[in-house]
Amino acid sequence: MSELDINRLLLQFEKAVREINREEINPKIPELKLEGLNPVVQMVARARARYLKGLFDLSNVLDGELPAPEQIKKLKSLRETYEELVEASKALETAIERGYLDVHA
């Protein structure tokens, strides 16, 4: 296969990925408007705030001591929630950038 053939194949593959993703994703999510994205942004911000507050709450209660395993477990849960929501919002951003979703300006 020549380099030209490989490039053509890759372009066709990219087009197929874009079309299939749009066909699968777009019908499941209503047309996006800025105000429709605000709840997503607010949810991520709340998760970030809870995670950071958990850290500060620990530091204020422990008086220089290290957290107990159950306290770390709670902080870890807050972090996992925050990180999962960040990843999901990044996936949404990617879907918008790649044209998988209808966007109303």
N, C-alpha and C positions, 0 to 999 in steps of 0.2 A: 504494500500500500504506500502510495506516495504521500508526501507531506500535505499536498493539496487535497488529496482524498481524506486524509485524517482531519484536516481543518473543516472540510465540508461535513463530515460525519459529526464532528463536535458541534458545529452550528445547528445541524438538524436535531441532535440530542438536546441541546440547550432550548431550542424551540419547543420540542416535545415536553420537556420538563416544565417550561413556563405554561404551556397550554393545559397540561394535565393538572398542575397545581391550581390554576385558575378554575378549571372545571370542578375540582373537588372542594376548594376552599370558598370561593365566592358565593355559592348558593347558601352556605351555612351561616354567613355573617351578613347582616344588613349593610346597606351602603353606608360607608363611614363619613361622619361629619366630625368636626373638631369637638363639638359638645358631646358627641358620643364616645370620644376617646378619653374625656376627662375622668370618668369613673375608673378607668384602667390606671391612669396616671395617679389618681388619688389613692387607689388601693396599694400600689407599689410604694408610694410615699408613706402611707400608714404602716406598712410592713417594715420599711426602713426605720421609721421612728420607733416602733416597738422594739426592734432589735437593738438600736442604739440606747434606748431608754433602759432596756434590760441590762446592758453593760454598765451604765452609770448607776443603776439601782444596786447591782452587785458590788460595785466599788464603794458605794456609800455605806452599805450594811456590813461589809467584811472587816473594816477597820485594819487594813493592811494584810489580812489573811487571804489565802487562796480560796477560791470557791470550792464547795463540796461537790461531789459527782452529780448529785441531783440538781444542783444549781447550774452546773455546766450543761446538763441534759436539757434543761429548760432554755438556756441561751442558744444551744445548738438547734433546738426546734425553731426558735425565732429566726435564726440565720437561714435555716433551710427553707422556711416559708418565704423569707425575703428573696433569697437567691432564685427560688423557683419562679416567683412572680417576675423578677427581673428577666430571667431567660424567656418567659412567655411573652413579655412585652417586647423583647428583642425580636422574637419570632414574628410578632405582629408587625413590627417596623419593617422587617425584611419582606414580609408579604405585601406590604404597601409599596415599598420601593420597587419590587419586581412586578408589580401590576397584577397580583393575584386577586386583589380586592377592588371593588368599585369605590371611588373616593369622590365625595361631593365637595367642591372647593368652597 
